[in-house]
């Protein structure tokens, strides 16, 4: 059995086993861009079909990632803990009157993602939804930054995040709220007591356009004229606190 680890999994057969047993937990796959074989082509085809995060890199890069030259042209990394299945979302919807799902989009810094996970646990979020690409993997640095909270939160990486959010909005009555640097309503002016999807953006790109268009409401945290913006994890914590305040009151 392959364990969740930061350690690279390399070799055609081990990576095939990983794809068969824990596909949803694979963070990234690297292929030798110059090596050609039918087994490698099949692995690459699966990555493309399932919209997995992968790169074609020079052999020297693959050697460095694997820590060996016996990688057979492929190296994979998986999360330090298994992701929750999409059924976890349905379980929450069926058992809680007003679920709160957080989407941490395009977070690149492991410290920020770990801090967001910690805030989600402390302030009552029911699950964290992550993109399949453009987000830092659940690695040891994220686990450390979460201060032990990584195992206490349901974390899902849906195959089709955009479709899931659209379904939650149209069929499940969720309010989809996006965090904006400016131009949105203050957090205390929005009713967060109903089922909510809170989408926060990354450190550099904010909320990606494909998710921004799904936001029915934009929320902006008021700041002094000297303040330009808050750190991504700090902004998430402020918004989660306001949601908890409204719901507990």
N, C-alpha and C positions, 0 to 999 in steps of 0.2 A: 504494500500500500504506500502511495506517495504522500508524504506529509506536507502540510502547508509551511512554506519556508521562503526565506530570501535566497537560499542556495539555488543556483541555476540547475535546471533539468536539461541535460543535453543528450544527443543521440536520437536516431530516428525512432527506434522502438520505445524508449522511455517517453518521448514526447507523444507518440501515438497512444500510449497507455494513459498519459495525462489528459489527452483530448477525450478519450473514451470515458474516463472515470470522473474527472473534475473540470470539465470544459469551462463551466461558469466561473471558476476560480483563477483561470489563466489571465494574467495581467498583460503580458507582452511576449511575442515570439519573434526571434531574430533568425533570419536565413542568410546563408552565404550567397551573395548576389552572383557569384561566378560558378557555383557548383550546380551541376545539372544531374538529376536522377528522377525516375518516376516516383519513388516514395516521397522525395522532397516536394515534387510537384503536387502530389495528392495532399500533403500537409498544407501547402500554400493555398491550394484550392479551398480547403475547409476553412482556413482563416478568412479568406475573401468572402466565402459564402455566408459565414456566420458573423461577418463584420467585426472580427477580432482585431485587436491592436497588434500590428506587426511591422517589421522593417526589413529591407534587404540591405545588408552591410558587407563591407570588405572582410575577407577571411581573418585579417589581423584583429579587427574589432571583435569578431566572434571568438577568436582565441582568448582575448582578454576577458570577455564576458563569461566564458565557460571555465577559464582558468586551466585550460588544456587544449591541445590540438586534436583530441580524439572526439570531437563533437559531431562528426558526420554531416556538418553543414546546417545544423539547427540547434538553437538554444531557447528554452522557455523559462519564464519566471511566473510563479503563482503567488497568491496572496498569503499573508501569514495566518489567516483564518478563512474558513469557507464563507462565501457569500450566502445569504439567505435566499431561498427559492422565492419566485414570484408569488407563490401561494401564501407566503407570509403576509403580503399586502391584503389579500382577500380575507385572511383570518382576522386581521386588525379591523377591517371594515365591518365584518360580521359581528364583532364583539365589542366595539367601542362606538359611542354615539357621535363623537366629533373627532375623528382621527386627525393627527398632524403629521404630514410627511414633509421632510426637508430635502430639497435637491441642491446639492453643493456642486455647481457646474464649473468646470474648467479650473479647479483648484490644483495648482502646480506645486505648492510647498507642503511637504509632509507635516510640518509643524502646524500649519493652518488647518489641514484636514483633521489632524488629531485633536486640535482645540475645538473644532466644530463638533466632532463626535462627543467630546466631553460635555459641551454645552447642550447638545441634544439630549443626553442622558439626564443631566442635572435639571433641565428646564422642561422636560416632559414631551419631547418629540417621540413619536411612535416608530418611525423608521427613517433611514437616510437612503436616498436614491442617488446613484452615481452613474455618470456617463460611461459607456464602454471605452471611449477614447478621451484624450485631452485632460484627464484627471490623474493625479499622482496615485500609484497603486497602494494597496493596503500592505505596506512593508513594515519593517521593524521600527523605522523612525516614526511612522504614524502611530504605531502601537505605543511607543514610549511617550509621545506627545499627548496621547489620549489619557494618560495617567491611570491606566488599568480599566478604562471604560469601553475598550474595543469589543469586549465580549458581552457587554450589557445592552447593546443596541442592535436592532435588526438592520442590516445593511444589505441592500439589494442593488444589483447591477443589471437592470432589465435589458433584454435584447433590443427592445424598441421603446426607449424612454419617452420619446415624443408621442407615440401611440398610447402608452399607458397614461400619460398626463391628460391627453385628449379624452380618453375613456373616463377617467376620474372626474373630469369637468362635465362632460356631457351626460354620462349615465349614472354617476354616483353623487352628484350634487356638490362637488368640491369647488371651493373658491381658489383660483390659481393666482398667487400674489408674487410679484417680482420685486426684488430690492433694486432701487435705482439711486445713483449718486445725487441726482437732482430731478426736479420736475414731478415727483410723486407726492402723494398725500402723507401727512405725518402718521406714524404707526398707531398713535392713540385715537386717530379719527377713523380707523377701519375696524370693522367688526370681525374679530378673529375667533369668535365662539362657534362658528360653523365649521364643518370639515374643511381643512385647508391644506394646500400644497404651497409651501414657501420656497421660492427659487432664489438662491443667492449666486452671485457671479464670482469669477475668479479674480486673481490679483491684477492681471493685466488686461484681460479682454472683457471683463464683466460677464453678463449673461449672454450666451451665444444667440444669434438671431433666430434659430429654429425653436428655441425655448422662449425667447422674448415675445414672439408673436402669440404665444399661448397664454401670456399673462393678462388677465382681465383687469388687474389693478397693479399700479406701481406704487411702492412705498419708499419714502425718502426720510432718513433720520435727520432731524434738524441739527445743525451745527453752527458754531460761531463763524463770523466772516473770515477768521484766520485759518479755519480748518478746511482742508480741501477734500479729504476723504478718510474713512476709517479702514484699518486693516480688515481683510475679508472675514477672518474668524471673529474679530471684535464686533463687526457689523452684524454678523449672524447671531452672536450672543445677545446683543441689544434687542434685536427683533424677537428672538425667542423669549427674552424676559418679558417683553410687552405682551406677547401672546399668553404666557403663563399668568401674568398679572390680570389680564382680562378674564381668563377662564377661572381663576381661583376666586376672583371677586364676585 
